[in-house]
Amino acid sequence: MRLTNMVPEFMTSFPEQLEPGHLYVSTHFSTAAHLCACSCGSEVITPLSPAQWVLTFDGTISMRPSIGNWALPCQSHYVIDHGAIRWARGFTRDEIQRNRESDHRTLDAAYATQGGWWSRLFHRRKGT
């Protein structure tokens, strides 16, 4: 049975056993985790950053963009909007591939502009 809502739980690290209907948020690790909203029991991990998922909390929780579990057998697709699960249509294989390619370009651009120690190391190893 598909879930209809998610309740936020803020913590430093995630519990060993995730509970259905709970979105666990670690601001320390900038990551969220939950069990797939389709009730298949798979764990879904979403890194939080402007280039990946953005979380807003106003007493309820929202995440953007949508969560497309394309690597899972269920291939569920939904948005968490003010605590409610809004189900979205499935993607074709071509759409999934284009989406993944777009995600990789977005992440590459974010890493290139962020700087930081790992960026300096990357450029030092490349000789740039």
N, C-alpha and C positions, 0 to 999 in steps of 0.2 A: 504494500500500500504506500503510495507516494505521500511524502510529508507536505504539510501546508504552511508550516512556519518554522523559524529558527530562533532560539533564545541565545543571546550572547553570554559568554563566560570569559572574563578577563583573568589571565594568569601568566606567570612567568614561563612555565613549561607545561606541556600537555599531559593529561593523565594517560596511564597505560591503556585504559579501556575508555574509548569514546562512547558517548551516549547519543542515540538518535535524537534529532531535533535541537542539538546544542552546537553552536558555533564557538569553538575555543579560540581565543585571540591572545597571542603573546606579543605584546608591544616590545618587549625586550628583544625578541628574535624577529620582529616584523613579519610574523607568519600567522595564518589562521588555519584551523583544521576542523573537519566535521566528517560525519558519516554521510555518504551520498544520500541526497534527498529522495532518491527513488526507492530507498530501503533495501538495496542490494547488499549493504553491509561493508562496502569498500570505503577505505579512508581517503579523503580528499584533502590535500595540502595546497594552500594558496599563499605564495609569497606576497607580501604587501609592499608595494612601491608604486610610484607614479607610472612606471613602465609595465607593471603587471596588474595587480588588483589593488583597488583603492577602497578602503573601508570607511564608512561614516557611522557615527554613533550619536543619536539624539534621544536616547532612551530606548530606541529600537536600533537595529543594525541593518545596514545596506552595504552591498559589495557591487562594484562595477569593475570591469565589464562582466558579462555573463560567465557562468561556470560551465564549460563544455567538457565533459568527462570522456573525451574521445578515445583515450587509451584503455578505458574500462569496458568490459563486455556490455554493460547497459547503455553506454554512450548517451547518458542523460545530459540534458542541457536546461539550465535554469538561471534565474537571477534571484538574489536575495534582496528584497525591497521592503524596507521598514519592517523587517522581521518576517515578512510573508515570502513564500516560495512562489515565484512566477515562472511557470513552465514555458519553455521556448521550443521551437521546432528543432528537429534533428538536422544535421548537416550531411550533405553528400560527401563522399571521399574527396572529391575535388575541392569542395568548400573547406573541409578540414585541413587539407594540404595548404591551401592558400592562406588560411587563418594561421597555421603554424609558421609559415614563411613570414607573414606580416609580424607575428609575435617576435620572431628571431631578429628581424630588422629593427623593431622598436627597442628590444633589449640591447642590441649592439650599439645603437645610437645613444641610449641612456648611459651605457658603460663608458663610451667614448667621451661623453661630456662631463661625467661625474668627477673624473680625476681620482684622487685617493691613492693609497699605497699600491693597490693591485694594478691600477692603471699605469703608475710610474714603473712598476716592475715589468709589466707587459711591454711597454715602450722601450725599456732598457734592454730587455731580452731581444727585441726586434732590432735594436740599434737605431731607433728613431728618437 
